[in-house]
Amino acid sequence: MRYISTRGEAPILEFDEVLLAGLATDGGLYIPESWPQFSADEIRAMRGLSYVELATRIMQPFLGGRIADDDFAALVRDAYSGFDHAATVPLKQLDDNMWLMELFHGPTLAFKDVALQLLGRLFDHVLTRRGERITIVGATSGDTGSAAIEACRDRDAIDIFILHPHGRVSDVQRRQMTTVPSANVHNIAVEGSFDDCQDMVKAMFGNADFRQEMRLGAVNSINWARIMAQIVYYFRAALALGAPDRPVAFAVPTGNFGNVYAGYAARQMGLPIDQFVIGSNRNDILTRFIENGFMEAREVEPSLSPSMDIQVSSNFERLLFDACDREGAAVVNSMSEFRKTGRMTIPQGGMAEIQSLFDGHRLDDNETLAAIDAEYRASGELLDPHSIIGVAAGRAKGRNPATPTVSLATAHPAKFPEAVKRATGVHPELPVRLADLFERQERYDILPNDLGVVMAHISARVAVKGAA
């Protein structure tokens, strides 16, 4: 298994090299040179597997032999041992045709744990074997940061710096990041939007000298290993509902496109998925793209679902690569057009293919609150302001009533207690292990929206750590 860049100019890498590289040196994203394929019989044979067994089976082909089978199985087993539900990602039925897959039973109560608990262990395993150390730099709109910190805290071979938009994440999300006392954890609140934070991270990776000096690594969904781990739960849900003998649809609340792209990858591997419904908040660039046939960026507007307050969906470039017939030069031209004008068009055949598979639906804040309340009254489920958008989108845009739709619940309602209480009158409680979160001391730095200042801040702290 080898990995190529969506922009076609970076070196072809093996799995462990892609893991540590994150972003390709040409600014593109790494994807497999070809997709592993599972036949219908092979998928049927997965039905009785535990989540750990299924995860090991689905991900093994992506490793290309770069990690020993027994070692990888142990890493996967350890990664999911801390989840507080026996099923890891339990599936619930909401009505005749709508199912909810809860992805928030990991340490930080968000779906990012599913990938990042494994990613931290993969980093540690590969770096220890190589005798190397890296500096993780990531941007978060809320959940990636705490999940990445939890996965990388206290690891000898890693320093981790997480950038979040100052004042634009929930109190619970911020405190889950900033109350971790580990010496290798550094939080930076940037006076800007998530897109500003994400642009900074990309610029750091694009600066060859800084990248080499700091030995940068990525935990954002630009890192292929995160997508790889998320593919598994699409197989898990589909198998539970009759795959490969019965097709399924998925509804996914998304801003950065990584979560739903993992589902697209599962489909490329042979899973029978008929439809993907993208749920958007008022920052609806992806829904508008599917409706209008072109992508157009607007100003980011704060919302009740802050993890989706995004106008530059970095993982979309992976789908764009396929829409451009895997021509890196065409991707470069499209991305350049988008950066210069804020607008991107897709080759006609590629756009038709996307629209044949994807639908989009948006909810503003008032609609989100109303949907949270309606779902609570109908099924008794308290859903956070991201997960409810997936459910509402799936119900609004489902194409075939005979095809079960699985909506992905991406965060525990207690991560957004103000919105949930405002909608339902019910205050969702944090699990016992996080009950004292608001009593813990915070530790973070507020920095201006200035790339040079942030890079200098990171460089100084890594240098001090190195000297120590």
N, C-alpha and C positions, 0 to 999 in steps of 0.2 A: 504494500500500500504506500503510494507516494502522494504528495500534496502539491498543488499548483496554486499560484496566485490568480485572483480574478483580474489582475491587470497585465498578466502575461510576461512581466520582465524580471521578476524575482527568481532566485534559484528554486528548483524543485527540492523539497525536503522530505525527510522521514518523520514519523509521528513524534518522537521525542524532541526533534529539532523544531517542529511546528509548535509543540507544547510550550517550549521556552521562548520562541520568537514572538508569538502572539500575532502582531501585524507584520505583513510581508514588507521587505525593504523597498518595494516599489509603491508602497501605500495601499496595496490591495489586501484582500482577505484570503486566507488559505482555505481550500476545499479539496476533497479527495479527487484524485485524477480520474477515478471511476468509482461508481457506487457498489458496495457489496450487495449481492442479490440473495434473497431468501425465497425459495419456492413455496407454493401453497402447502406442500407436505411438510416442509421444514417449519413453517409458521405453525401449523397444527401441532407439531411435536413440542412446541413451546408452551402449550396450554397449562400444563401441570407444574411449571417451574415457579419457584419463589421469586420475589422481586430481585434479590441478589443474583440468583442463578440466571434469570432472564437478562439482567443488566450485563453480566459477564458474557453471555452468549451473543448479545446484540453488538456490544462494543469491541469484542475481540478482533474481528476482521480489520478494524481501523488501526490497530496497533502495528500491523506489519511485522510482528515478531520482535519488536524493539523492547518489549517488556515481557519477561517470562510469564507463561500462563498461570503458574501457581502464585507468583508474586502479584499479578494483576487481580486474581480472584480474591486474594487476601486484602488488597487495597479496597476493592469494591465492598467486601463484607464489612470492613472497618468503617467505611464511609457512611453506611446506612445503619450502623449499630446504634447511633444516637438519635434516631427518629422515634417519636413517641407514639407511633401507631404500628401495630403488627403488620399491616398491609403496606406500610411505607407511604403509598399514594392511594388511599382508599377511594372507592367509587360509590357514589350515592345516587339513587334515582329520585328526581324531583317531580316528574310527571310521566305520562305515557311514553314520551319520546325524548325527554331531556335528562341527561345524566351529568353529575358534577364530580369531577376528579379533584380531590383535595391534595394540593401539592405543598401544603404549608406545615407539615408535621416535623420539620427539621429544627435545628437549634435556634434559628432566628425567625421562624414562623413565616417564611416566604419560599416561593418555588425556587428561588436562586440557590437554596441549600442543596437541592437535588444534584445540581452540577458542581457547585463549589466545594462541597464536602469531599468529593472525589478529586477535584482539581488540586486542592491543597496537598492532598496525599500524593498525587502524581508528581507535583513539583518536588516535594520532599524526597521521594524515591529516586527520581532522575538526578537531582542535584547532588544528593549524597553519593550516589554511584559515581558521579563525575568529579566529586570534590570541588564543586562550584557554589557560588552564592549569587542571588539575583535581587533586584529591587522591583517589586511589583508596584505599578502605578495604574490606578483605575479611576473611572468616573462613575458616579451613581446618581440616579434620580430617586433613590430611596432604599431599595432592598439589596441591590448587588453589594453595596458597601459593607453592610453588617454581615452578610453571608460570606463575603471574601475575607473579612477580618476574622470571623470565627474559624474559618478554614485555615488561615495562615498564622494566627497568633502563636507566639512562643516557639515558632519553628526556627531552628538555628540557621538555616540556609536562606532565609527570606527576611527582607524589610518590606513593609507594605505601606503605601501612601494612597489614601482614598480622598478624591475630590468630590464634594457635594455642593449644590447651589445653596448659598447661605439664605436661611429663612424659607426655603421652598421644599423642605421635606417635613414629614410629620414629627412631632416631638418624640414619639416612640421610635421611629426610624433613626432619628439623630442620636438619641441616647443609646440605642443598641450599638452604634459605632463608637461614640465618644466616651463611653464609660468603661471601655476595655483597657485595663491598666498595663498591658504587655508592652515592653520596651521596644519591640520591633513594629508596633502599630502607630501610625501617624495619620491624623485626620486634618483635612484642609477644607474650610468653608470658603468657597469662592463667591465673591460679590458679583454674581451673574446667574445665568440659567444653566440647566443641565447641558444643553447643546454647547455652551461656552466651555464647560468642564470637559466634555467629550472632545471638543476641538483641541483643547490643550493637550490632552492625552495623545491624540493622534499626532499633533505637532512634535511632541517629545519623541515619539517613535520615529518620526520623519527626520529628526535631527541626528545624523549618523554619529557625530562625536559624542553627544549627550547619551544616546542610546548605548553606545559601546562603553563609555566611562561608567555609567550607572548599572550596566548589565540589566537593562529593562526587560521585564516580563509583564504579560497582560492577564488580567482576570475578567475583563469585560467580555461580552459575548462575541467580540472580534476573535477571541481565542477559540480555535476549532474544538478543543477538548470539551468546552462547555456545551456546544451544540451536540456533540457526540453523546454526552450523558443525558441530554434532554430527549433525544430520540426514543429512549427506552420507554418512557411512560406513555407515549403514543401506542407503542406495541402493547403495553400492558392493558390499556383501556380497550383497544380494539379486540384483543384476544378475549377479554371478559365478555364482550358483546357479540361474539360469534365469528370473528375473523379466523381464517381468511374466507370463510363461506358466506359472510355477510359484510357488506361495506358499512362504513361509519362516516360520520361528519364530525368536525371539531370546530368549536367556537373559542376564540382565544383573545382575551384583552391584551393589547400590545401597543407599544410605542416604538420600540427599537427593532422590532421584527425578528429578534433572535428566537423567541419561544415558538412562534408559528413557523419559522423556517425549519426548526427541528422536525416539525410535523411533515413539512414538504420533503425533507430528507428521508423520513420513514416511508413515505409514499414512493420515493425513488428506489427504495430498497425492496419494494414488493408488497407493502401493506396496502390493502384496498381502502383508500380514503376517497370519497366522492366529492367532498367540499370542505373548504376552510372559510369560516366567517371571522373576519377581523373586527374586534370591538374597539372603538375609539371614543375618547372624550372630546372636549371642544377643540383640542389640538388634533385635528382629524385628517392630517396629511395623507395617511394611508387609505382611509375611506374615500376621500376625494380623488385620490389617484385611481382607485378601482372604478369609481363612478365616471370619471372624466377622461381617463386614458392618458393623463400626463400628471407628473408630480410637480407641485408648486409649494414652496415653503412660505410660511407666514410667521408673524411674531408668536413666540411662545406665550400662552396665557395660563397663569396659575389656575389650578382646578382642585376639586375634592379628590381626584385620583392622580396625585403628583408623579407617581412612577411612570405615567404615560404622558407627561408634559414635555413632549419631544417633537421637533420638526425635522430633524435629520436622523432618519432611521438607518443606523450604520450597517445593520445586517442585510438591508435590502440589496446591497451590492452583490451578495451571493446569488440572489434570485435573478438580478439583472444580468449576471454572467450567463445564465442559461437562456434568458430572453434574447441575448445578443449572440446566440449560437456559440457560446464559449469563446468568443473572440475578445481577447484582452484589450486590443486597441479600441474596439467599440465601447467597452466599459470606460476606458480612460476618457474618451470623447464625451460620453454621457455625463460622467461625474464632473468633468471640467465645465460642461454647459451648466450643470446644476449649481456649481460653486460660483460661477460668474453671474448667472441670471436669476438664480433661485427657482429655475424651472427645468424640467427634464422630460424629454419625450422618449418613448420606447419603440423599437422596431415593430412594425404593424403586426407581423406574425407572432412576435413575442408577447405583445400586449393582448392579443386575442387568446393566447394560451393562458396567460395569467387570469384574465376575466372568466375563462371557462372553469377555473378551479376556485378562485377567491371571490368572496363578497365582503362588503364592509358595511358597518352600521355605527352611527354616532349617538351618544347621549350627552346632553349638557348637564350641569350640576343639578338643576332642579329635577330633570328626568332621572338622574342617577339616584337621588334621594327617594323619589317616588317608587322607583324599581326596588330599592332595598326594602322599603316598607311593604310593598306588595308581595315580595317573595317571602318575607317573614310571616305575613298573615296567611299566605297560601300553603307554605310548607314547613314553617317553623325554623327555617334556616336563616341565620344571621350572616350576611355576606358583606365583605368589605367593598368600598367604592370602585375597586378594580374588577374583582370577580363578578360583581353584579352586571357590569357592562358586557362581559362575555356571555352571561346567561341571557340577557335581554337581546343581544345581537343574534345569538343562535336562534332564539324564538322568532325574531323579526325576519330573518333572512334564510331560514332553513328551506331547502328546495324540495325535499322529498319526505313526506310524513312517514314513509315506511323505513327510512334510514335513521337509526338512532344518532342523536347529536350529543357529543361529550363536550361540556364546557369546562375549561380549566380554571379552578379556584386558586389564585396565585398568592394570596396572603390571608393570614388569620384576621378576623374582624377586629381583634384587640389592637392591631397595629394602627388602626384608624378609628379610635373610639369616638371622637367628636362627631364625625360624619355618621357613624352607625347610630349613635344616640339621637342625633338630630333627626334622623329618618324614622326611627322606631320607638324612641323613648327608652330603649334598653342600652345600658352601658356594658359592652363586652369586656370581660375580665381577662387579664393576662394570665397565662399558666403560672402555677406556683413558682416555678424556677425563675420567673422574671418579675415576681410580685414586688420586689424592692427596686425595680429599675429606676424609678424617679427619686430614689434616695441616694443613688450612686453618684460619685463625683465625675464630672465631665472633663475632657481634655481634648482641645482642638484649637487650631489657629485660623483666624479670619484673615484672608488675603485678598487683594484687589484682583480684578479680572485682567491680569497682566501676566502673560506667559513667562517673561523674563524673571519676574519676581517669584513666581511659583517654582520655576526650575532652580533658581538660586537657593530657595528654601529647601528643596529636596536635596540638592547637592551638598549643602552645608550639613544636613543631618546625617546623610550617608557617610560623609567624611568623618564626622565625630564618631559614628559607630565603628568605622574602620579603624580609627586611631585607638579606640578603646580595646 
